[in-house]
Amino acid sequence: MFSALKSRPGREPTSLLLIMAATFLMAFQDALVKRVSVELPLWQIFVLRSLLVLPALLLFMAWAGRIGSSLPKAPQWPVLRSLCLVSMYVAFYAALPLLPLSLVAATYYTGPLFIALFAALFIGEYLGARSLIAVALGFAGVLIVLQPWGADFTPLTLVPIASAVLYALAAIITRSKCAGDSAAMLSVVLNLTFLVVGGAVSVALEVWQGAVGSLPQYPFLFGSWVSLGAGDWAVLTVLAAANLAIHLALAKAYQSGPSPIVATFDYSYLLFASFWAFLFFAEAPAGSTLLGMLVIASAGGLVILRR
């Protein structure tokens, strides 16, 4: 099926299980971040979560004897991948406190469609007529969910589309440039990037506030760090564990299987996001959301049949 990259024989079932586990935990993480967004600034979450993740990662790699052998062969690609993912999270989380989780999730999940397109455009993976129909059908499903023609539509819902593009670029970089790097090392580079970016922005905001005296009234993005209680540390520990599992699974999934096939199962995030939105916020998906998800699932079915 693919003209440039071949999937690793016998690895596709593993990649699909990994992407399902990753999307389940990703939806949980996003719901939890939305819940604590009224209390903790995003940059503090980035820094403290990575400070909890990095020692666990390094201890695991030391125990496995993989630190020296896991160094990336071309460091620029893991760094670029990490910058894409950090920027993706910023765009996604910027909209999360202001919009329903299911709506943000649906907008964001143009990502797998961009993955299929970028895989064909940048790394030569074959995208036939049926796959193109599937991509178009998937976009139609997202439109049904978002209803941009409705009175409740706001341009803010377009912000997660930027995160979708960044996610797709990260996935393509993982598949084409980081296939030989260990998932653990990719996660180390990602968390170092979270740490550096989160720390730099935190310092910049404090300097800005000291010089100007006021910041935009959006504490989640522009607020100062807050004191943490035992409950806050518990939440950060859960976020760190989820983040570690998510990015190990994501990296391994896109290394092991063809991008369009893995991206199809990436859509399971929509179902999991609806589940966690109902559990955390009593948000039941609207009829249009359910219809859109059905259309998106049909698009995924076309890709599977093509395979």
PyMOL commands that set and color helices and strands:
alter all, ss='L'
color gray80, all
select helices_A, chain A and resi 12-36+42-63+76-98+101-108+111-122+129-146+155-177+183-212+219-222+230-256+259-266+268-281+287-306
alter helices_A, ss='H'
color red, helices_A
deselect
rebuild
show_as cartoon
